[in-house]
Amino acid sequence: MANVELFENQPIRTAWVKNEEEWYFSVVDVVKVLTEQPDLDGARNYWKVLKKP
């Protein structure tokens, strides 16, 4: 079940997986908030560079 939670008044997409009893968060949304990116494209690019080995 997908939800949207607020962190510092910014939306973060989340999902609760009942059978695993785990929350999942959109990494791109978290990166957007933490790096103060103006849009999701900037956050996607930031995450793409960050996850490179």
C-alpha positions as CSV (number, residue, x, y, z in Angstrom):
1,M,0.0,0.0,0.0
2,A,1.6,3.3,-1.1
3,N,1.4,6.4,1.0
4,V,2.9,9.8,1.1
5,E,4.5,11.0,4.3
6,L,5.8,14.5,5.0
7,F,9.3,15.2,6.1
8,E,10.1,18.9,6.7
9,N,6.9,19.7,4.8
10,Q,8.2,17.7,1.7
11,P,6.4,14.6,0.4
12,I,8.2,11.3,0.7
13,R,6.6,8.3,-1.1
14,T,6.4,5.3,1.2
15,A,5.0,1.7,1.1
16,W,4.2,-0.6,4.0
17,V,4.7,-4.3,3.1
18,K,2.5,-6.1,5.5
19,N,3.8,-9.6,5.2
20,E,7.4,-8.4,5.7
21,E,6.4,-5.8,8.3
22,E,8.7,-3.3,6.6
23,W,8.5,0.3,5.5
24,Y,10.0,1.2,2.1
25,F,10.9,4.8,1.2
26,S,11.6,6.4,-2.2
27,V,15.3,7.1,-2.1
28,V,14.9,9.8,-4.8
29,D,12.4,11.6,-2.6
30,V,14.7,11.4,0.4
31,V,17.7,12.7,-1.7
32,K,15.5,15.5,-3.0
33,V,14.6,16.7,0.5
34,L,18.1,16.2,2.1
35,T,20.0,17.9,-0.8
36,E,17.3,20.6,-1.3
37,Q,17.0,19.8,-5.0
38,P,14.4,21.9,-6.7
39,D,12.9,19.0,-8.6
40,L,13.0,15.2,-8.9
41,D,15.2,15.2,-12.0
42,G,18.0,16.8,-10.0
43,A,17.5,14.3,-7.2
44,R,17.6,11.4,-9.7
45,N,20.8,12.7,-11.2
46,Y,22.3,13.1,-7.7
47,W,21.3,9.6,-6.7
48,K,22.6,8.2,-10.0
49,V,26.1,9.7,-9.4
50,L,26.0,8.8,-5.6
51,K,25.3,5.1,-6.2
52,K,28.1,4.5,-8.8
53,P,30.8,2.2,-7.5
